[in-house]
Each structure stands twice: as C-alpha cells, then as structure tokens.
C-alpha cells in the first residue's frame, strides 16, 4: 500500500473521471461510478485504505474495458496535460507486462512528448561541462512525473536494445514509398523490441527514447500512407472513367472502386493496433498489385506497329511474346551537398553513440562496441579519444581526438551500409538508398587524408609523440580499408 493513500486516491480519481468519460463517449451513454467512489466520498473517506482498495478494483475493471485504440482516440490535442500525467503515473505504479498496458503507456508518453505544456519545451540540446550528453528535457520531466513511482532499474542488455531505435528511425526516414516501409520489417521489429523490454518500458530513460521515436516515425508513416492512398484513389478514378469496377484482387478478395470510395484513412490510422497492422499490410499489397498490373489502359508506345510489320504480319504473335528481361544495374546519382550533409549528421550521431558507450562501459570490455550487425573493435588510442575530457578545447590534442572519433564513426557507417546492402532485396527502393548512402560516404572519405595531413604537417599545431602519430595512422588505415571494400561493392553493382 502507498505511504499516502489520500494522494493515490486523488490520482485514481483523475484516471476514473477520464476513463468514465471515454467509455460514455464510446457507448453513447453515461457510465455511473459506485456510490462509495463518488467525488464527495473520495474527498473525505471514512477509511482511506479501504476506499483505495475498492478504487483499485474499479479502475482495473474500467482499464479492461478500454483498448489502446480507444485511448488513442480519446487523447485529443486539447486534453489537459495533468490528466495525461495522471494516466502515466497510474500505469507506472500499477504496471504489468501485458501488450495492452505497454501500448497504453507508450501512447500516453508519446502524447506528452507531442503536446508539451510550453511549445518547444523538449527541443533544448547541449553538452555537459565534461563533454558528455546530458539528460534530455523530456527525460527530466518524466523523472519528475514518476518521482513517486518505484522506477525499475535498467539492465545493461536493455540499454543495448534502446540503441537500435536510432538506426531504425534513420532507416524509416529514408523511405519514400509506403510499400517499402511495410516490407522493411521495421514495425514488427519495433514491436518485438518494446515487448523484450518487459517492465523496463516504465523506466523514464526508456520512455524518453520511445516517445521521440514514435512521434518521428508516426509523422513519416502518415505522410507515406497519405501518398499511397492518393495514388490508389487515382487508380480507382481512372478505372471508373473507363467503365470498370474491379480494381484488383488481394488475398482472394475483389477490391472495387466502391471500396476505395469508402476508404477512411483517418479511421484506419486510429484503429486497434493488431487489426490496423493487418489492414495496412493489405493496403500495401493493394498498392503493389496496382503498380504491377494497373487496371486501366496506358497509351501505346510510338511506332508500336513496327514489330508487327517486320514479322510478316503476324502481329498477334509478336504482341503476345514476352519482352526480354532487362538486367538492371546500379547507376549512382551525383553526390549532392544535401546528401553529404545528411551523411554528416548520421556520422555525428554514430560518433556520439560510440563515445557514450565507451564512457559508461566496463573498462575491461569497452574496446568492443556492439553495433546492429557487427562488433566494432577499437584500438587503445581510439578508446582514449572516446574518453578524452578535452574534446571541447581548441588545442592540437583535441583536434586529433576529434579527428580519430570522426574516422571511427565513418568506418562504422560504411560497414553498416555494406551490411544493409547485403541484406536488402536486390534493386529495391531500400537497396538503392543504402547504395546512395555508401556513395556519399565514399565521397566524404576522399577528403579525409587532406584533413589528417593538416594535423601533422604544421609543427605548431602538432606536439604529439611518434607513438600517437602512429595511432592516428592506424585509424586512417581502417577507413581506407573500408573505403576500398565499399568501392569494390559499388563497382560490382554498376557492372
């Protein structure tokens, strides 16, 4: 039992009022509360602990009746932040490992992130005096909200899981097609990651990682979904102009223009997660089928009758003959300043994540940095650069340490993109995105030798020992090796 039952009663009363209003709107009628749990009875209970026990049972009953989809619909932008904070406190204090309550906690936290009390409240960034990354303003706010809750300790293996969310979001933001997003496996992977966190899902640090991911991924998902819906409606309109009614068949079900006319994108986005995911899968399959076999006539190519004339008049046979398969090759686009800028930002994030890991890891094992697909091995000098407390200084040794960190991050990024290429379907949209990123990284490596040379060529900027000169050369050799491997990969794809 809590030390202050009256405080928890007040908390649960806020949750009760919101839950009853939500159910009343859903059912179209008022949901009365038990007489002993009315407002006056809670305000001055004869036996606070007995009333609290009864309130617990009543809230649990209401909680069972409310699905995550209902909660998502009920949490409108104008909802009082105090109600959302009370819900989060309730879930954190009475946590369980069920998928429904995990989803509800996730939804409430994301709502608080999307709707701060003060606009721009979570956007502050900076570094601590020692160069370390401080807690984000949102995590500090969560620590305050959950200060009365028994926050679970965060195991090291769960810290490792949280690192995956950044790379998954980077991948999602590179998609320009709804089908590619659905085929990527990001959604089930994130679902699996959240489930594997167990009770750690209620830790402020975990929630502070999940909420920004949810908000950013949600924005990208909504944009791609809206684009896909627009394309499908255009297919439907063109079919209807030709007098047709059946668009295509998905999972044995005939999709007609009437189905598309009745499509409600906003309702689909608000549906229960499990049902919505299956509908999104069917939606992506519909778009894929329409792209593969569009249901309307396309304009005939110029001189389309020429093959028939050359074939001795057997035009029907010529038309029926399948076109020879064309072998696709990767044709790299010119590397633009925008592409370089995007890769620079990714390299910086990888650099920061490597540095943070090394600083907090056990000194016996910090030379092995776990990445998504491989373990990144660090040399002693690279570990020294990660743990240096002078990176913010304007000095020769700080210049060298920053250069080493950048080289390590660039090497890791090239290894990641080469592995992503190996795992992605050949010539898919996702595959080409990884190839383009690798091309941009190669362009960046071409400037690396000159930058490193400038650190060693001028005596008044370089006062390190021969041993340290050799250490930066070792790191540079790693980058050259990765760049050579990347050039071979892209060359093979282009031939």
Secondary structure, DSSP 8 states (H G I E B T S, - for coil): --S-HHHHHHHHHHHHHHHHHHHHHHHTS-----GGGSHHHHHT-SSHHHHHHHHHHHHHHHHHH--HHHHHHH--TTS-HHHHHHHHHHHHHT----HHHHHHHHHHHHHHHHS-SSTTTT------TTS-----HHHHHHHHHTTTS------HHHHHHHHHHHHHHHHHHT--SHHHHHHTTHHHHHHHHHHHTGGGGGSHHHHHHHHHHHHHHHHHHHHHHHHHHHHHHHHHHHHHHTT--EEEEETTEEEEHHHHHT--HHHHHTS-HHHHHHHHHHHHHHHHHHHHS-SS-----TTTTHHHHHTTT-HHHHHHS---------------HHHHHHHHHHHHHHHHHHHHHHHHS-TTTTTEEE-SSSEEE--HHHHHHHH-S-TTS-SHHHHHHHHHHHHHHHHHHHHHHHHHHHHS-TTSHHHHHHHHHHHHHHHHHTTHHHHHHHHHH-GGG----HHHHHHHHHHHHHHHHHHHHHHHHHHHHH-
